[in-house]
Every structure is written in C-alpha cells, then in structure tokens.
Amino acid sequence: MLAELAAANAAFAIIKTAVQNTVDFTRVAHKISEYSIVKSKIEKHARADKAADKTGSDLEPFMAVEQIRKMNKS
C-alpha cells in the first residue's frame, strides 16, 4: 500500500508540474496513465479490505484514498 501511494505521489507531482509549466501533453501521458493505474489499485485495495472486514487498522487504506482525493482537488 505504501509503495503504491509513493508511486501515485511521484506521478502526481510530475503531472502537476508539467501542467503548471504547460509542457506538451504527450510528454506526460505515461505519468497520467501511471497515476490512474496506481490510484485504482489503492482504491481497490481499500475496498477489498473493507469488504473482507479485516480486523487490522483501516487507517492506512483510508488515509491513502483521502490523500489521492486531496491531490485530485489541487
């Protein structure tokens, strides 16, 4: 989960910088794809944990999903 979140953060930072600097979209398309894939994995993992009613901490997947949502708003 933490590795996926780190990958999402890194991809998002590159996307945000590229958009702010008006870089050609084709140069960042692969990072947009990477971000989308990792975001989906994090959300899927969080849903699976909730559906399985795991007894462990729900904080980590919840915080990962919340961080993704916060990044999407910026």
N, CA, C and O atoms as a GROMACS GRO file, in nm:
protein
  296
    1MET      N    1   0.082  -0.119   0.000
    1MET     CA    2   0.000   0.000   0.000
    1MET      C    3   0.087   0.126   0.000
    1MET      O    4   0.059   0.220  -0.074
    2LEU      N    5   0.191   0.128   0.082
    2LEU     CA    6   0.276   0.246   0.089
    2LEU      C    7   0.354   0.267  -0.040
    2LEU      O    8   0.376   0.381  -0.082
    3ALA      N    9   0.396   0.158  -0.103
    3ALA     CA   10   0.469   0.170  -0.230
    3ALA      C   11   0.380   0.228  -0.338
    3ALA      O   12   0.423   0.312  -0.416
    4GLU      N   13   0.254   0.183  -0.342
    4GLU     CA   14   0.160   0.235  -0.441
    4GLU      C   15   0.132   0.382  -0.417
    4GLU      O   16   0.125   0.461  -0.511
    5LEU      N   17   0.117   0.420  -0.290
    5LEU     CA   18   0.092   0.559  -0.256
    5LEU      C   19   0.212   0.647  -0.294
    5LEU      O   20   0.194   0.758  -0.344
    6ALA      N   21   0.332   0.597  -0.271
    6ALA     CA   22   0.452   0.672  -0.309
    6ALA      C   23   0.457   0.689  -0.460
    6ALA      O   24   0.492   0.797  -0.508
    7ALA      N   25   0.423   0.585  -0.535
    7ALA     CA   26   0.421   0.594  -0.682
    7ALA      C   27   0.317   0.694  -0.728
    7ALA      O   28   0.342   0.772  -0.820
    8ALA      N   29   0.201   0.693  -0.664
    8ALA     CA   30   0.095   0.788  -0.700
    8ALA      C   31   0.140   0.931  -0.671
    8ALA      O   32   0.117   1.021  -0.753
    9ASN      N   33   0.202   0.952  -0.556
    9ASN     CA   34   0.251   1.085  -0.521
    9ASN      C   35   0.355   1.135  -0.620
    9ASN      O   36   0.351   1.251  -0.662
   10ALA      N   37   0.447   1.048  -0.659
   10ALA     CA   38   0.552   1.086  -0.753
   10ALA      C   39   0.493   1.119  -0.890
   10ALA      O   40   0.529   1.220  -0.951
   11ALA      N   41   0.403   1.035  -0.937
   11ALA     CA   42   0.341   1.059  -1.068
   11ALA      C   43   0.259   1.187  -1.064
   11ALA      O   44   0.264   1.266  -1.159
   12PHE      N   45   0.184   1.210  -0.956
   12PHE     CA   46   0.103   1.329  -0.946
   12PHE      C   47   0.188   1.455  -0.946
   12PHE      O   48   0.154   1.554  -1.010
   13ALA      N   49   0.300   1.451  -0.874
   13ALA     CA   50   0.388   1.568  -0.868
   13ALA      C   51   0.440   1.603  -1.007
   13ALA      O   52   0.448   1.721  -1.043
   14ILE      N   53   0.476   1.503  -1.084
   14ILE     CA   54   0.525   1.528  -1.220
   14ILE      C   55   0.414   1.584  -1.307
   14ILE      O   56   0.435   1.678  -1.384
   15ILE      N   57   0.295   1.527  -1.296
   15ILE     CA   58   0.181   1.575  -1.375
   15ILE      C   59   0.150   1.720  -1.340
   15ILE      O   60   0.133   1.804  -1.429
   16LYS      N   61   0.144   1.750  -1.212
   16LYS     CA   62   0.110   1.886  -1.168
   16LYS      C   63   0.214   1.987  -1.217
   16LYS      O   64   0.179   2.095  -1.265
   17THR      N   65   0.340   1.952  -1.204
   17THR     CA   66   0.446   2.041  -1.251
   17THR      C   67   0.438   2.061  -1.401
   17THR      O   68   0.452   2.173  -1.451
   18ALA      N   69   0.416   1.952  -1.474
   18ALA     CA   70   0.408   1.961  -1.620
   18ALA      C   71   0.292   2.050  -1.664
   18ALA      O   72   0.307   2.132  -1.755
   19VAL      N   73   0.179   2.034  -1.600
   19VAL     CA   74   0.063   2.115  -1.637
   19VAL      C   75   0.089   2.261  -1.603
   19VAL      O   76   0.054   2.350  -1.680
   20GLN      N   77   0.149   2.285  -1.489
   20GLN     CA   78   0.178   2.423  -1.449
   20GLN      C   79   0.278   2.488  -1.545
   20GLN      O   80   0.273   2.608  -1.568
   21ASN      N   81   0.366   2.408  -1.598
   21ASN     CA   82   0.467   2.461  -1.690
   21ASN      C   83   0.424   2.449  -1.836
   21ASN      O   84   0.503   2.477  -1.927
   22THR      N   85   0.301   2.408  -1.858
   22THR     CA   86   0.243   2.391  -1.991
   22THR      C   87   0.331   2.307  -2.084
   22THR      O   88   0.354   2.343  -2.199
   23VAL      N   89   0.379   2.198  -2.031
   23VAL     CA   90   0.459   2.105  -2.110
   23VAL      C   91   0.368   2.029  -2.204
   23VAL      O   92   0.251   2.006  -2.172
   24ASP      N   93   0.419   1.990  -2.316
   24ASP     CA   94   0.344   1.912  -2.414
   24ASP      C   95   0.282   1.790  -2.347
   24ASP      O   96   0.350   1.715  -2.277
   25PHE      N   97   0.153   1.771  -2.369
   25PHE     CA   98   0.077   1.662  -2.307
   25PHE      C   99   0.138   1.526  -2.336
   25PHE      O  100   0.137   1.439  -2.249
   26THR      N  101   0.191   1.505  -2.453
   26THR     CA  102   0.245   1.373  -2.487
   26THR      C  103   0.365   1.337  -2.402
   26THR      O  104   0.396   1.219  -2.386
   27ARG      N  105   0.433   1.435  -2.348
   27ARG     CA  106   0.548   1.407  -2.263
   27ARG      C  107   0.508   1.356  -2.126
   27ARG      O  108   0.588   1.292  -2.058
   28VAL      N  109   0.386   1.384  -2.084
   28VAL     CA  110   0.342   1.342  -1.951
   28VAL      C  111   0.232   1.237  -1.956
   28VAL      O  112   0.183   1.195  -1.851
   29ALA      N  113   0.192   1.195  -2.073
   29ALA     CA  114   0.081   1.100  -2.086
   29ALA      C  115   0.109   0.971  -2.009
   29ALA      O  116   0.018   0.916  -1.946
   30HIS      N  117   0.232   0.921  -2.014
   30HIS     CA  118   0.262   0.796  -1.944
   30HIS      C  119   0.251   0.814  -1.792
   30HIS      O  120   0.215   0.719  -1.723
   31LYS      N  121   0.282   0.932  -1.741
   31LYS     CA  122   0.269   0.956  -1.597
   31LYS      C  123   0.122   0.967  -1.557
   31LYS      O  124   0.084   0.925  -1.448
   32ILE      N  125   0.039   1.022  -1.644
   32ILE     CA  126  -0.104   1.028  -1.617
   32ILE      C  127  -0.160   0.886  -1.610
   32ILE      O  128  -0.240   0.854  -1.523
   33SER      N  129  -0.116   0.803  -1.702
   33SER     CA  130  -0.158   0.663  -1.703
   33SER      C  131  -0.111   0.593  -1.576
   33SER      O  132  -0.189   0.521  -1.512
   34GLU      N  133   0.013   0.613  -1.539
   34GLU     CA  134   0.068   0.550  -1.418
   34GLU      C  135  -0.009   0.594  -1.295
   34GLU      O  136  -0.042   0.512  -1.209
   35TYR      N  137  -0.040   0.723  -1.285
   35TYR     CA  138  -0.116   0.775  -1.173
   35TYR      C  139  -0.253   0.710  -1.166
   35TYR      O  140  -0.297   0.669  -1.059
   36SER      N  141  -0.320   0.699  -1.278
   36SER     CA  142  -0.454   0.640  -1.282
   36SER      C  143  -0.452   0.494  -1.239
   36SER      O  144  -0.540   0.450  -1.166
   37ILE      N  145  -0.354   0.421  -1.285
   37ILE     CA  146  -0.342   0.279  -1.250
   37ILE      C  147  -0.318   0.262  -1.100
   37ILE      O  148  -0.383   0.181  -1.035
   38VAL      N  149  -0.224   0.339  -1.047
   38VAL     CA  150  -0.190   0.327  -0.905
   38VAL      C  151  -0.307   0.373  -0.819
   38VAL      O  152  -0.336   0.313  -0.715
   39LYS      N  153  -0.374   0.480  -0.861
   39LYS     CA  154  -0.492   0.529  -0.788
   39LYS      C  155  -0.598   0.419  -0.781
   39LYS      O  156  -0.658   0.397  -0.676
   40SER      N  157  -0.621   0.353  -0.892
   40SER     CA  158  -0.720   0.244  -0.895
   40SER      C  159  -0.680   0.130  -0.803
   40SER      O  160  -0.765   0.072  -0.735
   41LYS      N  161  -0.551   0.097  -0.800
   41LYS     CA  162  -0.503  -0.011  -0.713
   41LYS      C  163  -0.525   0.024  -0.566
   41LYS      O  164  -0.568  -0.061  -0.488
   42ILE      N  165  -0.497   0.149  -0.529
   42ILE     CA  166  -0.514   0.191  -0.391
   42ILE      C  167  -0.662   0.184  -0.352
   42ILE      O  168  -0.697   0.131  -0.246
   43GLU      N  169  -0.748   0.236  -0.438
   43GLU     CA  170  -0.891   0.234  -0.409
   43GLU      C  171  -0.944   0.091  -0.404
   43GLU      O  172  -1.027   0.059  -0.319
   44LYS      N  173  -0.898   0.005  -0.496
   44LYS     CA  174  -0.941  -0.134  -0.497
   44LYS      C  175  -0.896  -0.205  -0.368
   44LYS      O  176  -0.973  -0.281  -0.309
   45HIS      N  177  -0.774  -0.178  -0.326
   45HIS     CA  178  -0.721  -0.239  -0.204
   45HIS      C  179  -0.804  -0.195  -0.083
   45HIS      O  180  -0.838  -0.276   0.003
   46ALA      N  181  -0.836  -0.067  -0.077
   46ALA     CA  182  -0.915  -0.015   0.035
   46ALA      C  183  -1.054  -0.078   0.036
   46ALA      O  184  -1.106  -0.113   0.142
   47ARG      N  185  -1.116  -0.091  -0.082
   47ARG     CA  186  -1.249  -0.154  -0.090
   47ARG      C  187  -1.242  -0.301  -0.050
   47ARG      O  188  -1.331  -0.351   0.019
   48ALA      N  189  -1.136  -0.370  -0.093
   48ALA     CA  190  -1.121  -0.512  -0.060
   48ALA      C  191  -1.104  -0.532   0.090
   48ALA      O  192  -1.162  -0.623   0.148
   49ASP      N  193  -1.025  -0.445   0.152
   49ASP     CA  194  -1.007  -0.453   0.298
   49ASP      C  195  -1.139  -0.430   0.370
   49ASP      O  196  -1.171  -0.500   0.466
   50LYS      N  197  -1.215  -0.334   0.322
   50LYS     CA  198  -1.343  -0.304   0.386
   50LYS      C  199  -1.442  -0.418   0.365
   50LYS      O  200  -1.513  -0.457   0.458
   51ALA      N  201  -1.445  -0.473   0.243
   51ALA     CA  202  -1.537  -0.583   0.213
   51ALA      C  203  -1.500  -0.710   0.291
   51ALA      O  204  -1.588  -0.785   0.332
   52ALA      N  205  -1.372  -0.732   0.311
   52ALA     CA  206  -1.327  -0.850   0.384
   52ALA      C  207  -1.343  -0.832   0.535
   52ALA      O  208  -1.324  -0.926   0.612
   53ASP      N  209  -1.378  -0.710   0.574
   53ASP     CA  210  -1.395  -0.678   0.715
   53ASP      C  211  -1.272  -0.718   0.794
   53ASP      O  212  -1.281  -0.784   0.898
   54LYS      N  213  -1.157  -0.676   0.743
   54LYS     CA  214  -1.031  -0.707   0.810
   54LYS      C  215  -1.030  -0.650   0.951
   54LYS      O  216  -1.086  -0.543   0.977
   55THR      N  217  -0.966  -0.721   1.039
   55THR     CA  218  -0.962  -0.678   1.179
   55THR      C  219  -0.848  -0.580   1.204
   55THR      O  220  -0.841  -0.520   1.311
   56GLY      N  221  -0.758  -0.564   1.108
   56GLY     CA  222  -0.646  -0.472   1.123
   56GLY      C  223  -0.691  -0.328   1.110
   56GLY      O  224  -0.810  -0.299   1.099
   57SER      N  225  -0.595  -0.241   1.110
   57SER     CA  226  -0.624  -0.098   1.102
   57SER      C  227  -0.677  -0.059   0.965
   57SER      O  228  -0.620  -0.095   0.862
   58ASP      N  229  -0.786   0.014   0.965
   58ASP     CA  230  -0.841   0.069   0.841
   58ASP      C  231  -0.779   0.205   0.810
   58ASP      O  232  -0.808   0.263   0.705
   59LEU      N  233  -0.696   0.254   0.897
   59LEU     CA  234  -0.642   0.389   0.881
   59LEU      C  235  -0.554   0.402   0.758
   59LEU      O  236  -0.566   0.500   0.685
   60GLU      N  237  -0.465   0.305   0.734
   60GLU     CA  238  -0.372   0.316   0.622
   60GLU      C  239  -0.444   0.325   0.487
   60GLU      O  240  -0.418   0.418   0.411
   61PRO      N  241  -0.532   0.230   0.453
   61PRO     CA  242  -0.600   0.244   0.324
   61PRO      C  243  -0.690   0.368   0.317
   61PRO      O  244  -0.700   0.430   0.211
   62PHE      N  245  -0.753   0.404   0.428
   62PHE     CA  246  -0.837   0.523   0.430
   62PHE      C  247  -0.754   0.647   0.402
   62PHE      O  248  -0.793   0.731   0.321
   63MET      N  249  -0.641   0.660   0.469
   63MET     CA  250  -0.555   0.777   0.451
   63MET      C  251  -0.499   0.783   0.309
   63MET      O  252  -0.486   0.892   0.253
   64ALA      N  253  -0.467   0.668   0.251
   64ALA     CA  254  -0.417   0.665   0.114
   64ALA      C  255  -0.523   0.716   0.017
   64ALA      O  256  -0.494   0.797  -0.071
   65VAL      N  257  -0.645   0.669   0.033
   65VAL     CA  258  -0.755   0.714  -0.054
   65VAL      C  259  -0.781   0.863  -0.032
   65VAL      O  260  -0.804   0.936  -0.129
   66GLU      N  261  -0.778   0.908   0.091
   66GLU     CA  262  -0.801   1.050   0.120
   66GLU      C  263  -0.690   1.137   0.059
   66GLU      O  264  -0.718   1.246   0.009
   67GLN      N  265  -0.567   1.089   0.064
   67GLN     CA  266  -0.458   1.166   0.006
   67GLN      C  267  -0.475   1.177  -0.146
   67GLN      O  268  -0.447   1.282  -0.204
   68ILE      N  269  -0.519   1.069  -0.209
   68ILE     CA  270  -0.545   1.072  -0.353
   68ILE      C  271  -0.656   1.174  -0.384
   68ILE      O  272  -0.644   1.253  -0.477
   69ARG      N  273  -0.762   1.171  -0.305
   69ARG     CA  274  -0.872   1.268  -0.326
   69ARG      C  275  -0.825   1.411  -0.308
   69ARG      O  276  -0.864   1.500  -0.384
   70LYS      N  277  -0.740   1.433  -0.209
   70LYS     CA  278  -0.688   1.568  -0.184
   70LYS      C  279  -0.601   1.614  -0.302
   70LYS      O  280  -0.609   1.730  -0.344
   71MET      N  281  -0.520   1.524  -0.354
   71MET     CA  282  -0.436   1.560  -0.470
   71MET      C  283  -0.522   1.593  -0.590
   71MET      O  284  -0.489   1.685  -0.666
   72ASN      N  285  -0.631   1.522  -0.610
   72ASN     CA  286  -0.718   1.547  -0.724
   72ASN      C  287  -0.783   1.685  -0.717
   72ASN      O  288  -0.816   1.743  -0.820
   73LYS      N  289  -0.802   1.736  -0.597
   73LYS     CA  290  -0.864   1.868  -0.581
   73LYS      C  291  -0.766   1.982  -0.608
   73LYS      O  292  -0.807   2.093  -0.641
   74SER      N  293  -0.637   1.955  -0.596
   74SER     CA  294  -0.539   2.063  -0.613
   74SER      C  295  -0.506   2.088  -0.758
   74SER      O  296  -0.426   2.176  -0.789
   0.00000   0.00000   0.00000
